[in-house]
Each structure stands twice: as structure tokens, then as C-alpha cells.
Amino acid sequence: MADLLKNIYSKQFFNNFAEILMEVVPAFDRKKFFKLIYADGWDELELKERMRRITLVLNRFFPSDFGQTAIVIRNIIVKITKKQERESSFEYMFLPDYIEVFGLNDYETSVSLMEYVTQFCSCEFAVRPFIIKYGDRMINQMNQWSLHQNYHVRRIASEGSRPRLPWAIALPDLKQNPNPILPLLDNLKSDPSEYVRRSVANCLNDIAKDNPEIVISIAKQWKGYSKETYALIKHGCRTLLKKGNSEVLKYFGLDDNPNIVVTQFRIERPKIAIGESLEFCFTLQNNGKKTQTVRIEYGIYYLRNNGQHSKKVFKISERMLEPNEKIDIKRRQSFKIITTRKFYVGEQNLSIIINGQEREFIKFELINALKASQ
């Protein structure tokens, strides 16, 4: 079983970090540090809760003046990079968190510090409260960051301004009106770093969930710019593609074509238990005389607690299908219990989707594992 991510904060990690703190923090008390870290239910804390615990404990040892603390944080990073020689370090996300918690009222110091820290450990979460509090002032700063020579700093401009960044607080104003961040996305549309371009795509995908017409307009403006930008646009339109948005499908040449037919669609078992996998197969054939681009997906209509069904679309592939070409496709969909989805026993639905159009449906039943074993 894979180790939980939260366990990156091991005793060995804290021993190494304490050695660094002893070098850069005056009167650092190692014994007190460990006592505060492991106090009151450390084992039960999840990843972000552990990060916040470390932030609050560090505040007990850092200077009360945030400007002085900013110098300490810079010195800590210098020491870490000399010892570890790594470009970025996820386990040190509590350093950006410290800026978020204790630097919010010191705009100038925090902005300068975030620009430095994000080159070591991303400040995509930390910057968001600053966007909410300082509005256009912070957005203008992020626009400047989008032109920075360091790709980590350029990325914080797009990633930090995502209206719906996972694990982070939402940005309600940008969900409603993303226009303030469009110039910085335009600056980054042909960024030499794929890491940055994927962040731009993720930001566009966030925008598409609330303002699809804006993303469609951007796609048209950026059309033909470069193959890298084309790939960025496509990744940024993935939610619209899964929703079968006709304008986006047409943009990518994924028109509905009756010559593309689905046959022999079947599932292996009409009843599966929670914890098992649904196995299904079908044949796809191009009966036309022209080569056709096909986007192949399937949809699961999960039964919800209220008796309604909730659809989720999964991509299989996108490919060219030659005239008279036939392909056989087999897939399996896991119903293993996970923290992000709860399964309910009863009738579910499976559909095959070709270029955004649902072609075939099959019903199947999800049952309890205990019932299946009887």
C-alpha cells in the first residue's frame, strides 16, 4: 500500500529541517519545536492541516516583524537548496502558507517574497487571498509576473489566478468575470515551458465552467498561432468537449458523422458489486469514403442518493479512422470505493459517445459486495 502523502512530514524530515532552523533562527528551541509540532492529535491531521500546523509553530520562533521574517525565510531556502540541490520542494509548502497567513497585511514585502519563494516552492495557493483583498493591484502584479524570466514565476500568474484551483479557496469575482486575467493568459499562450502552458490550459478550463463563450472566443483568436498553442487550447477546452459543446467540437473538426457506427456494444456482466469493475466492449467502424477524426468517450450515469443519475464522461482516445476501417475497443471502469465518490446500489447507465454525441446506452446494476458473495 502506498504511503500517505501527509507522511512526507516524518521525524527524519523534521530532524533535517530543525538543523536548518538552528542555523538561521536566533534562539531556536529544538525541543519546544518538536513538542509543538506533535501536540494534540498530529496523527489525525490531514496534509493541509499538517502544513498549517507547521506554519503556526514556526510563527512561535520567527520574528514578530514580517519584514524580518521574510529575510529568515529567504535564508532558510538558501540553506535547503544548498543541502538538497532541488528545483522545487512540495514538502515545504508551509513556507508559502506562512506568507498567506501572516503576510497578508504587508503587501509589498509579501509580493517580493512570493516572487522569490515560488521559484523554490509554488505560491499558487498563497497568492489567492491577496487577489481577493487587493484586487486589481494584485492582478496587475501577476500580469508583470507573466513576463518574468523564471518559468516558476510565470506559472504562478496563470495557476494562482485560476478561478477554481483545486484544494484552494475559490475566486468568486474571477469566476463571474475572468476578463482581468485574460491579458496575462495571452502573454503565456506560447510560453516555451510546457509546465506553464499546461497551467494556462487549466486556467482556461476553469473559466470554461462558468464562462464558456469567453474560452470559445479565445480559441478562435489563438487559432493557427502554433501547434503548442493549439494543444494548449484543446486541453483548455476539455470540459466543453466532454459536455459535447457543438461549437467547440466543430472547432476541432469533430463533427457528428452518421457514417461512424457503433456495433456489438455489450457489457460482460449485467450486475457488478461495489469494489469490482464494469467491463464492456464495442466495435467502431467508418462506413464513409473519407478519413474521419473521431473522439471516443463513454459516460457513466451514476445513481445518486436522491434517485437521480449524475453523468461523468471518460475519454478513451481521439484518432483518425480510415474509410472502412474497423476497431474493437475494450474497457473497464472501476467501482472501487474512493474518497471522492460514493456509490449507491441500483440501476446505473453506460453510454458510448462519439464526437460528443451519445450513440448507445446499456443499463447495469450495482449491488453490495455482501449480496454478491451470497
C-alpha positions as CSV (number, residue, x, y, z in Angstrom):
1,M,0.0,0.0,0.0
2,A,1.4,3.4,-1.0
3,D,2.4,5.7,1.9
4,L,0.0,8.6,2.5
5,L,1.2,11.9,1.1
6,K,0.8,13.5,4.5
7,N,3.5,11.3,5.9
8,I,6.2,13.3,4.0
9,Y,6.3,15.1,7.3
10,S,8.3,12.3,9.0
11,K,10.6,12.6,12.0
12,Q,13.5,12.5,9.7
13,F,12.1,15.4,7.7
14,F,11.7,17.5,10.9
15,N,15.1,16.5,12.2
16,N,16.7,17.8,8.9
17,F,14.5,20.9,9.0
18,A,15.3,21.6,12.6
19,E,19.0,21.6,11.7
20,I,18.4,24.3,9.2
21,L,16.3,26.4,11.6
22,M,19.1,26.2,14.2
23,E,21.4,27.9,11.7
24,V,19.1,30.7,10.7
25,V,16.7,31.4,13.5
26,P,18.1,33.1,16.6
27,A,17.4,31.2,19.9
28,F,15.6,28.4,18.1
29,D,14.4,25.8,20.6
30,R,14.6,22.4,19.0
31,K,12.9,20.5,21.9
32,K,10.0,23.0,22.0
33,F,9.6,22.9,18.2
34,F,9.1,19.1,18.3
35,K,6.7,19.3,21.3
36,L,4.5,21.9,19.5
37,I,4.5,20.0,16.2
38,Y,3.4,16.7,17.7
39,A,0.9,18.2,20.2
40,D,-2.8,17.4,20.2
41,G,-3.7,14.8,17.5
42,W,-0.9,15.2,14.9
43,D,-1.5,11.7,13.6
44,E,-5.1,12.5,12.8
45,L,-4.3,15.7,10.8
46,E,-4.5,15.6,7.0
47,L,-1.9,17.0,4.7
48,K,-3.1,20.6,4.5
49,E,-3.8,20.6,8.3
50,R,-0.3,19.5,8.9
51,M,1.1,22.2,6.7
52,R,-1.0,24.8,8.7
53,R,0.3,23.3,12.0
54,I,3.9,23.8,10.9
55,T,3.1,27.4,9.8
56,L,1.6,28.2,13.2
57,V,4.5,26.6,15.1
58,L,7.1,28.5,13.0
59,N,5.4,31.7,14.0
60,R,6.4,30.9,17.6
61,F,10.0,31.2,16.6
62,F,10.1,33.7,13.7
63,P,10.5,37.5,14.3
64,S,7.3,39.4,15.1
65,D,8.1,41.8,12.3
66,F,7.1,40.2,9.0
67,G,9.8,42.1,7.1
68,Q,12.4,40.4,9.3
69,T,10.7,37.1,8.9
70,A,10.9,37.5,5.1
71,I,14.7,37.6,5.4
72,V,14.6,34.4,7.6
73,I,12.5,32.6,5.0
74,R,14.9,33.5,2.2
75,N,17.8,32.3,4.3
76,I,16.0,29.0,5.0
77,I,15.5,28.4,1.3
78,V,19.2,29.2,0.6
79,K,20.2,26.6,3.2
80,I,17.8,24.0,1.9
81,T,18.8,24.4,-1.8
82,K,22.5,24.1,-0.8
83,K,21.8,20.9,1.0
84,Q,19.3,19.3,-1.3
85,E,20.0,20.7,-4.8
86,R,16.4,20.5,-6.0
87,E,14.4,23.0,-8.1
88,S,11.2,22.7,-6.1
89,S,10.1,21.0,-2.9
90,F,6.5,20.2,-2.3
91,E,7.0,19.3,1.3
92,Y,8.0,23.0,2.1
93,M,4.5,24.3,1.1
94,F,4.2,25.6,4.6
95,L,6.5,28.4,3.6
96,P,4.0,29.9,1.1
97,D,1.3,29.1,3.6
98,Y,3.2,31.3,6.1
99,I,3.1,34.2,3.7
100,E,-0.7,33.6,3.2
101,V,-1.4,33.6,7.0
102,F,1.0,36.2,8.3
103,G,1.9,38.4,5.4
104,L,-1.5,39.4,4.1
105,N,-1.3,42.9,5.6
106,D,2.2,43.6,4.3
107,Y,1.6,43.7,0.6
108,E,5.0,44.9,-0.7
109,T,7.1,42.5,1.4
110,S,4.8,39.6,0.6
111,V,4.8,40.2,-3.1
112,S,8.5,40.3,-3.2
113,L,8.8,37.2,-1.0
114,M,6.3,35.2,-3.1
115,E,8.3,36.0,-6.3
116,Y,11.3,34.5,-4.6
117,V,9.7,31.6,-2.8
118,T,7.7,30.4,-5.7
119,Q,10.9,29.6,-7.6
120,F,11.6,27.1,-4.8
121,C,8.0,26.0,-3.8
122,S,4.9,27.2,-5.6
123,C,2.9,30.1,-4.1
124,E,-0.2,29.3,-6.2
125,F,-2.3,28.9,-3.0
126,A,-0.7,31.7,-1.1
127,V,-1.4,34.4,-3.7
128,R,-5.2,33.9,-3.7
129,P,-6.1,35.8,-0.5
130,F,-4.0,38.7,-1.9
131,I,-6.1,38.6,-5.1
132,I,-9.3,38.8,-3.0
133,K,-8.0,41.5,-0.7
134,Y,-6.1,43.7,-3.2
135,G,-8.0,43.0,-6.4
136,D,-6.6,44.8,-9.5
137,R,-3.4,45.7,-7.7
138,M,-2.5,42.1,-7.3
139,I,-3.8,41.2,-10.8
140,N,-1.5,43.8,-12.2
141,Q,1.4,42.3,-10.3
142,M,0.6,38.9,-11.7
143,N,0.5,40.4,-15.2
144,Q,4.0,41.5,-14.6
145,W,4.9,38.1,-13.4
146,S,3.6,36.6,-16.6
147,L,6.6,38.3,-18.3
148,H,9.2,37.2,-15.8
149,Q,12.3,35.4,-16.9
150,N,11.8,32.5,-14.5
151,Y,9.1,30.0,-15.6
152,H,8.1,29.2,-12.0
153,V,7.2,32.9,-11.6
154,R,5.4,33.0,-14.9
155,R,3.4,29.9,-13.9
156,I,2.1,31.5,-10.6
157,A,0.5,34.2,-12.8
158,S,-1.8,31.6,-14.5
159,E,-2.0,28.9,-11.8
160,G,-2.6,31.3,-8.9
161,S,-5.4,33.2,-10.8
162,R,-7.3,30.0,-11.7
163,P,-10.9,30.7,-10.6
164,R,-11.4,27.2,-9.4
165,L,-8.0,26.0,-8.4
166,P,-8.4,22.6,-6.6
167,W,-7.6,22.5,-2.9
168,A,-7.6,26.2,-2.8
169,I,-10.1,29.0,-2.0
170,A,-12.2,30.0,-5.0
171,L,-12.0,33.4,-6.6
172,P,-15.7,34.5,-6.9
173,D,-15.0,37.7,-8.8
174,L,-12.9,35.9,-11.4
175,K,-15.5,33.1,-11.7
176,Q,-18.1,35.7,-12.5
177,N,-15.8,37.9,-14.7
178,P,-12.4,36.5,-15.8
179,N,-11.6,39.4,-18.1
180,P,-9.0,40.9,-15.7
181,I,-6.7,37.8,-16.1
182,L,-7.1,37.4,-19.9
183,P,-4.1,39.6,-20.8
184,L,-1.7,37.5,-18.7
185,L,-3.0,34.3,-20.3
186,D,-2.4,35.9,-23.7
187,N,1.2,36.6,-22.6
188,L,1.7,33.0,-21.8
189,K,-0.1,31.3,-24.7
190,S,3.1,30.4,-26.4
191,D,5.4,30.1,-23.3
192,P,8.5,28.0,-24.0
193,S,7.7,25.9,-20.9
194,E,5.1,23.2,-21.2
195,Y,4.7,23.4,-17.4
196,V,3.5,27.0,-17.9
197,R,1.3,26.2,-21.0
198,R,-0.5,23.4,-19.1
199,S,-1.2,25.9,-16.3
200,V,-2.7,28.3,-18.9
201,A,-4.8,25.4,-20.2
202,N,-6.0,24.6,-16.7
203,C,-7.0,28.2,-16.2
204,L,-9.0,28.3,-19.4
205,N,-10.7,25.1,-18.4
206,D,-11.7,26.7,-15.1
207,I,-13.1,29.7,-17.0
208,A,-15.0,27.5,-19.4
209,K,-17.0,26.0,-16.5
210,D,-18.6,29.4,-15.8
211,N,-18.0,31.4,-19.0
212,P,-17.7,29.0,-22.0
213,E,-18.3,31.8,-24.5
214,I,-15.1,33.5,-23.4
215,V,-13.0,30.4,-23.9
216,I,-14.5,29.8,-27.3
217,S,-13.7,33.3,-28.3
218,I,-10.1,32.9,-27.1
219,A,-9.8,29.7,-29.0
220,K,-10.8,31.5,-32.2
221,Q,-8.4,34.3,-31.5
222,W,-5.5,32.0,-30.9
223,K,-6.2,29.6,-33.8
224,G,-3.2,28.9,-36.0
225,Y,-0.8,30.6,-33.6
226,S,1.4,27.4,-33.2
227,K,1.0,23.7,-32.7
228,E,1.9,24.2,-29.0
229,T,-0.9,26.8,-28.6
230,Y,-3.3,24.5,-30.4
231,A,-2.6,21.7,-27.9
232,L,-3.0,24.2,-25.1
233,I,-6.4,25.3,-26.4
234,K,-7.6,21.7,-26.7
235,H,-6.6,20.9,-23.2
236,G,-8.2,24.1,-22.0
237,C,-11.5,23.1,-23.8
238,R,-11.6,19.6,-22.3
239,T,-14.7,20.2,-20.2
240,L,-16.5,21.7,-23.1
241,L,-15.5,18.7,-25.2
242,K,-16.8,16.3,-22.6
243,K,-20.1,18.3,-22.4
244,G,-20.4,17.9,-26.2
245,N,-20.4,21.7,-26.9
246,S,-21.2,21.8,-30.6
247,E,-19.2,24.9,-31.4
248,V,-16.0,23.5,-29.7
249,L,-16.5,20.1,-31.4
250,K,-16.7,21.9,-34.8
251,Y,-13.7,24.0,-34.0
252,F,-11.6,20.8,-33.6
253,G,-13.1,19.1,-36.6
254,L,-15.2,16.6,-34.5
255,D,-18.5,16.9,-36.4
256,D,-21.1,14.3,-35.9
257,N,-20.9,11.8,-38.8
258,P,-23.6,9.1,-39.3
259,N,-21.0,7.1,-41.3
260,I,-19.2,6.4,-38.0
261,V,-21.2,3.5,-36.5
262,V,-21.1,1.7,-33.2
263,T,-21.9,-2.1,-33.2
264,Q,-21.6,-5.0,-30.9
265,F,-21.8,-2.9,-27.7
266,R,-22.1,-5.1,-24.7
267,I,-21.1,-5.4,-21.0
268,E,-19.6,-8.6,-19.6
269,R,-22.0,-8.8,-16.6
270,P,-25.3,-7.0,-16.0
271,K,-24.6,-7.0,-12.3
272,I,-21.4,-6.0,-10.6
273,A,-20.6,-5.4,-6.9
274,I,-19.2,-2.3,-5.3
275,G,-15.4,-2.9,-5.4
276,E,-15.5,-4.7,-8.8
277,S,-15.0,-3.3,-12.3
278,L,-17.5,-2.9,-15.1
279,E,-16.1,-4.5,-18.3
280,F,-17.5,-3.6,-21.7
281,C,-16.6,-3.6,-25.3
282,F,-17.8,-2.3,-28.7
283,T,-16.8,-2.0,-32.3
284,L,-16.4,1.3,-34.2
285,Q,-16.4,1.4,-38.0
286,N,-16.1,4.2,-40.6
287,N,-18.6,3.3,-43.3
288,G,-17.8,6.5,-45.2
289,K,-15.4,7.3,-48.1
290,K,-13.4,9.9,-46.2
291,T,-11.0,9.7,-43.3
292,Q,-12.7,10.9,-40.2
293,T,-11.3,12.2,-36.9
294,V,-13.2,10.5,-34.0
295,R,-13.2,11.4,-30.3
296,I,-14.2,8.2,-28.4
297,E,-15.6,8.6,-24.9
298,Y,-18.0,6.8,-22.6
299,G,-20.4,8.1,-20.0
300,I,-21.3,6.6,-16.7
301,Y,-24.7,7.7,-15.2
302,Y,-24.0,7.1,-11.5
303,L,-27.1,6.6,-9.3
304,R,-27.2,9.3,-6.6
305,N,-28.8,9.1,-3.1
306,N,-31.8,11.1,-4.3
307,G,-32.7,8.5,-7.0
308,Q,-31.4,10.7,-9.9
309,H,-28.4,10.0,-12.1
310,S,-25.2,12.0,-12.4
311,K,-23.2,11.7,-15.6
312,K,-19.4,11.6,-15.8
313,V,-17.6,11.4,-19.1
314,F,-14.3,9.5,-19.6
315,K,-12.2,9.8,-22.7
316,I,-10.9,6.7,-24.4
317,S,-9.0,8.2,-27.3
318,E,-9.0,10.5,-30.3
319,R,-7.8,9.2,-33.6
320,M,-8.2,9.1,-37.4
321,L,-10.4,6.4,-38.8
322,E,-9.7,5.5,-42.4
323,P,-12.6,4.6,-44.8
324,N,-14.0,1.1,-43.9
325,E,-11.6,0.9,-41.0
326,K,-12.9,-1.1,-38.0
327,I,-11.6,-1.1,-34.5
328,D,-12.5,-3.2,-31.5
329,I,-12.5,-1.4,-28.1
330,K,-12.5,-3.0,-24.6
331,R,-12.6,-1.0,-21.4
332,R,-13.2,-1.5,-17.7
333,Q,-14.5,1.1,-15.2
334,S,-13.6,0.6,-11.5
335,F,-16.3,0.8,-8.8
336,K,-13.7,0.5,-6.1
337,I,-14.6,2.7,-3.1
338,I,-12.7,6.0,-3.2
339,T,-12.9,9.1,-1.0
340,T,-14.1,11.4,-3.9
341,R,-17.1,9.4,-4.9
342,K,-19.8,7.4,-3.1
343,F,-21.6,4.6,-4.9
344,Y,-25.3,3.7,-4.4
345,V,-26.7,0.3,-5.3
346,G,-29.3,0.1,-8.0
347,E,-29.6,0.7,-11.7
348,Q,-26.8,2.7,-13.5
349,N,-26.3,3.5,-17.2
350,L,-23.4,3.3,-19.6
351,S,-23.2,5.2,-22.9
352,I,-20.8,5.4,-25.8
353,I,-20.1,8.9,-27.0
354,I,-18.6,9.6,-30.5
355,N,-17.7,13.2,-31.3
356,G,-19.8,14.5,-28.4
357,Q,-22.9,12.5,-29.5
358,E,-24.2,9.7,-27.3
359,R,-24.8,6.7,-29.6
360,E,-25.6,3.7,-27.4
361,F,-26.9,3.0,-23.9
362,I,-26.8,-0.1,-21.7
363,K,-28.2,-0.4,-18.2
364,F,-26.4,-2.3,-15.5
365,E,-27.0,-2.9,-11.8
366,L,-24.6,-2.1,-9.0
367,I,-25.1,-4.4,-5.9
368,N,-23.5,-4.6,-2.5
369,A,-20.4,-6.8,-2.2
370,L,-22.0,-8.8,0.6
371,K,-25.0,-9.6,-1.6
372,A,-22.7,-10.7,-4.5
373,S,-20.9,-13.2,-2.2
374,Q,-24.1,-14.9,-1.1
